[in-house]
Amino acid sequence: MVRVGLNAERLAQAGAELADEVGFEQVTVSALARRFDVKVASLYSHVRNSHDLKTRIALLALRELADRAADVLAGRAGKDALTALANVYRDYAREHPGRYAAAQFRLDPEAAAASDGARHAQMTRAVLRGYDLTEPDQTHAVRLLGSVFHGYVSLEMGGGFSHSAPDSDVTWTRTLDALDALLRNWPAPEA
C-alpha cells in the first residue's frame, strides 16, 4: 500500500534532494522507493518510470532557478543584471549540484513547452535589453550567455579550475567583465 502523502510532487522534491546527495544520474524510481521504504511498484501510480521522475525533477529545478532569477533581476539593468543572472546559475549549482544537472536534462518538446525554460530565455532577453541588441543578434547573445554560464559552471563543478591560479572567483569576475564589454560592443554582422 502506498504511504499516505506520496504524490508526484513529493516524489519530485525527494528526487531533487536525492540528486543533490548522490548525483542526478543516480536517481531512479528504485532509489526513491528505498528512500521512502516502500515497494517500487507503489511509486508507479505517481510516476511512469525513471525518465518521468527525472523530467519532473528537471521541471522543479527550472522553476526554482527561474524564481531565483526573477527575484534578483527586479530593478537591475546592464552589467548589474548580467552579473546577478550569472550568479544565480553559479550559486544554484553550488548549492544544488544534482538539481542543476537536472535543469540541463533534455526534455521532450511537450514538457519543454510547459517548463520554465521560456522564463529563463525571457529573463536573459530582459538583461540584453540593456545592451540595445536587436534580432537576430539578441538570439545569438542569449545562446552565448547560456553557453558561457553553463560551460563555466560545469567545468568549475567538475574541478576543472581547482589546480591553477588565479582562483576561479577571479576568473568568473573577469569573464563577466568581458561579457559586459562584448555586449556593449557587439560586432555588426558582415554584409
N, C-alpha and C positions, 0 to 999 in steps of 0.2 A: 504494500500500500504506500502511496506517495505521502510524504510528510506534509502536514498542513503548512501552508505558507510557501511552498515551492511553486514558482511560476517562471515564465520565460524571462521576465525582467530580473528576478532574483538570481536566476541561473547565470544570466549575462553579467551581472555585478560580481557574483562569486567567481565566474570565469575570468573576469578582468583582474580581480585580486590574485587569482592563481597565476595568471600570465605575468603579473609583476613579480611574483615569487620565483617561478620556475622557467619563465620564458613563454612567449606566445605559441611557439611551435609545439610545446609540450602539452598544451591544453587540449583535452579530449573529453568526450562525454563520460568515458570510464573514469578519468581522473576526477572529474567533478562529482560523480556518484560516490567515489571513495571519500571525498571531502564532506559530503552530506550523510555518509554512512547509509546509503540506500542502494538498491539494485539498479544497475544501468538501465534496465527496461523501464523502470519507473520514471526516468527522465525523458523518455521518448514521447510522452504525452505533452511535453513542453517544448522540446527542440527535436527537429527531424534527425539530425546527425551532427557530427563534429563540425562539418562545414557550416551548417546553420548556426551552431553555437559560436563559431569564430566570426561569422557575419554579424551576429548580434553584439559581440564584444567590439568589433570594429565600429559599428554604428554608435555604441556607447562612447568609445574613445573619440570619435569625430565630433560628437555632440559636446563632450567635456572640453575638448580643445577649442571648439568654436565659441562656447560660452566664455571661456577664459580670454580668448582673443577679443571678443566683443567688449568685455569689461575693461581691458587695458587700453583699447583703442579709443574709447569715448573721449572726445575733446582733444585728440592728438592729431598732428599733421606732420608731413615732411619726414625728416630724419628721426624725429622723436617717435612717430608712428611706426616707421620701418624698424627701429630698434626694439620697440615694445612688442611688435608682432614676432620678430625673430626670437626674442627672449621667451615668449610664450611657448614656442615649439621646443626650444632647448631646455627650458625649465621642466616642462611636462615630461620630456624624455628622461630627464634625470630622476624625477620623482616617480614616474610610472613607466619603466622601460618596456614592460610587456604590453601595456596599453598603447604606448607609442608605436610599437611594432604592429599592433593590431590596426592602428589608423592607416597603415600602409597596405593592409590586406586588400587584394584585388576583389572588388565587389562586382556582382553581375549587374547588368545595366539597370534593372528594375530597383535593386537595392541601392545602387549608386544614386539614382534619381531621387529616391526617398531619403537619402542621407543628408547630413550636414556638410557634405563636401562642397555643395554650392555656396554655403555661407562662407567657407574658407576662401573660395575664389572671389566672392563679393567683397570680403574684407580686404583681401590683397589688392583688389582693384580700387577700393576706397583709399588705401595707402598711396597707391600710384597716382591718384588724382592730384596729390600734392606735387607731382613731378611733371604735370602737363603732357602726358603721353596720350596719343590717340591710337586708334586701331590701325593696323594690326600690331603696332609696337607694344601696346598695353598687354596683349596676349603673350607676346614674346617675353615681356618683363615679368608677368605672372609666372611663366614657366621657369625663367631664370631664378627668381627668388625662391620658388619651391625647390629647385634643384640645389641651390646653394644651402638653404636652411637645412633641408633633409639630408643632403650629402654630408655636410659638415657634422651634423649631429650624429649621423650613423657612423662616420669614421671616428669621431671622438668617443662615442659609446663603446665602440669596438676596440678602444685602446690605441688607435692609430696615431695619436698625438702625444702619448704619455712618455715617450722615450727621448724627447728632444726639447731644447729650449728654443724660443721662449715658451712660457706657459700658454696653454690653449686659450685661456681667457683673453690674453693679449691679442692673439691671432683673431679671435672672434670679434673683438672690438675693431681691429684693423680691417677685417673683412666687411663689417657693416659700414665702416667709413668708406671703403672702396665702392661698395654697392651704392651708397648715397651719391658719391661723386659720379659714378656711371649713370645713374638715373637722372641726375641733374644735367648731364652732358650726353644724353642718348644719341648715338650716331644716326644721322639721316640715312634713309635707305638709298641704295645705289640705284641710279636711273636705269 
